[in-house]
Amino acid sequence: HSVHGGLVRSLLAKETDILPATALLSGATDSEVLAFAVSTDRVLLAQDTDFGALVFRHAHRCVGVILVRFNILTTAHAAETATRILALPNGGRGAFTTLDEDGERSRPLP
């Protein structure tokens, strides 16, 4: 799944330190995407649950991950989701945060 373009545009307009998993690295592996996010000191925004396994089972280093677990179908919903992301403590840094329709859960990074 790629992250909704409206969400990406909303976050980039706010000059956040969040990197959409598919924005710059078409065809890159999940490990390469995480490594790029670390090298640019950015939180990763994704809809791919594989990042959880990389971070927690394989101890892959990261700045933070925000996992969006629902489909964003409208521009208004994208803007609403961007507002939720921007309100996260430390901008999502230092945590693996899962957003779903009902709220969010954050786990500190290992």
ZABA-81480 format. One line per 10 residues: their letters; for each residue x negated, y, z negated of C-alpha. Coordinates in steps of 0.05 Angstrom, whole numbers. Last residue first. Example, Ala and Ser with C-alpha at 12.3 -4.5 7.8 and 13.67 -1.06 7.14 Angstrom:
2
SA = -273/-21/-143 ~ -246/-90/-156 $
***
This chain:
110
PLPRSREGDE = -280/-15/-420 ~ -234/40/-396 ~ -181/62/-445 ~ -112/36/-429 ~ -56/82/-408 ~ 17/68/-398 ~ 65/112/-360 ~ 138/128/-355 ~ 204/100/-330 ~ 193/98/-255 $
DLTTFAGRGG = 123/69/-263 ~ 56/101/-273 ~ -3/57/-295 ~ -63/92/-325 ~ -132/62/-329 ~ -168/110/-374 ~ -231/152/-382 ~ -207/208/-337 ~ -133/210/-321 ~ -130/286/-316 $
NPLALIRTAT = -159/290/-387 ~ -90/271/-415 ~ -40/262/-359 ~ 2/324/-341 ~ -27/329/-271 ~ -3/259/-257 ~ 68/274/-279 ~ 69/338/-236 ~ 43/297/-176 ~ 100/248/-187 $
EAAHATTLIN = 152/304/-184 ~ 119/331/-120 ~ 122/262/-89 ~ 194/253/-110 ~ 211/319/-76 ~ 173/298/-13 ~ 215/235/-9 ~ 204/160/-10 ~ 153/148/-64 ~ 150/74/-77 $
FRVLIVGVCR = 135/51/-147 ~ 75/25/-187 ~ 27/85/-180 ~ -40/64/-209 ~ -82/121/-236 ~ -154/99/-245 ~ -209/133/-284 ~ -283/150/-278 ~ -301/79/-255 ~ -350/23/-268 $
HAHRFVLAGF = -331/-47/-247 ~ -325/-91/-309 ~ -304/-152/-268 ~ -243/-171/-308 ~ -222/-101/-331 ~ -242/-53/-276 ~ -241/-99/-216 ~ -178/-135/-239 ~ -142/-69/-249 ~ -164/-45/-181 $
DTDQALLVRD = -129/-105/-149 ~ -62/-73/-168 ~ -63/-31/-104 ~ -20/32/-109 ~ -79/78/-118 ~ -106/144/-145 ~ -179/142/-165 ~ -207/193/-214 ~ -267/230/-186 ~ -341/237/-203 $
TSVAFALVES = -363/236/-130 ~ -409/176/-140 ~ -356/144/-185 ~ -301/152/-133 ~ -348/124/-80 ~ -363/63/-124 ~ -288/51/-135 ~ -275/55/-60 ~ -333/8/-45 ~ -307/-43/-95 $
DTAGSLLATA = -237/-38/-64 ~ -267/-53/4 ~ -272/3/56 ~ -229/0/118 ~ -209/73/116 ~ -251/109/65 ~ -230/181/59 ~ -157/184/39 ~ -144/110/26 ~ -157/105/-49 $
PLIDTEKALL = -132/176/-62 ~ -187/213/-99 ~ -167/255/-159 ~ -211/311/-185 ~ -154/360/-174 ~ -154/420/-129 ~ -80/433/-138 ~ -68/429/-63 ~ -104/362/-64 ~ -52/335/-113 $
SRVLGGHVSH = 8/358/-73 ~ -23/334/-7 ~ -36/265/-36 ~ 34/260/-64 ~ 64/281/3 ~ 21/229/39 ~ 49/172/-3 ~ -6/127/-30 ~ -25/69/15 ~ 0/0/0 $
***
